[in-house]
Amino acid sequence: MTDRPSHLLTFLGTGKYERIQYAWPSGQTVETSFFPTALPRFLPEIRSATVFVTEESEEKHGRELDAQW
């Protein structure tokens, strides 16, 4: 990709998020409930993120998302 720091934009919904294992073509794996928390582990140039939420999605999943970040 690039050597420049990148910023991730993502959205948090109100649906059911289950902990699963994400795999990158290199063979690296990450277990998490939220793909946006896995992506920076695969792409280290992602150094920051903005997560767009509603009051409902933040109340339902915000703490868990923060804990996995």
C-alpha positions in Angstrom: 0.0 0.0 0.0 1.7 3.2 1.2 4.1 4.3 3.8 1.9 7.3 4.7 -0.3 7.0 7.8 -3.9 6.2 6.8 -7.2 7.0 8.5 -10.0 4.5 8.6 -13.7 5.5 8.2 -16.3 3.0 9.4 -19.8 2.6 10.7 -21.2 0.8 13.7 -24.6 -0.7 13.4 -27.1 -2.2 15.8 -27.0 -5.8 14.5 -25.6 -8.8 16.3 -21.8 -8.9 16.1 -20.2 -12.3 16.8 -16.5 -12.9 17.6 -14.9 -14.6 14.5 -11.5 -15.1 13.1 -10.5 -12.9 10.1 -7.7 -14.1 7.9 -5.5 -12.0 5.6 -4.0 -13.6 2.4 -0.6 -13.6 4.1 -2.0 -16.2 6.5 -2.1 -13.7 9.5 -5.3 -14.1 11.5 -7.1 -11.9 14.1 -10.1 -12.8 16.2 -12.6 -10.0 16.9 -16.2 -9.1 16.7 -15.6 -6.1 14.5 -13.7 -6.1 11.2 -12.6 -2.5 11.6 -10.6 -3.5 14.7 -8.9 -6.3 12.7 -8.0 -4.2 9.7 -5.2 -2.1 11.4 -3.5 -5.3 12.4 -3.4 -6.4 8.8 -2.5 -2.9 7.5 -0.3 -1.1 10.0 -0.3 2.1 8.1 -3.9 2.6 9.5 -3.1 4.8 12.5 -6.4 6.3 13.4 -10.1 5.8 12.8 -13.4 7.6 12.8 -16.4 5.4 13.7 -19.8 6.8 12.8 -22.5 5.7 15.3 -26.1 6.3 16.3 -27.0 6.7 19.9 -28.5 3.2 19.8 -25.5 1.5 18.2 -23.1 3.3 20.6 -25.1 2.2 23.6 -25.4 -1.4 22.3 -21.8 -2.0 21.0 -19.7 1.0 22.0 -17.9 -0.4 25.0 -17.2 -3.7 23.3 -15.8 -1.9 20.2 -13.6 0.2 22.5 -12.3 -2.8 24.4 -11.3 -4.6 21.1 -9.7 -1.6 19.6 
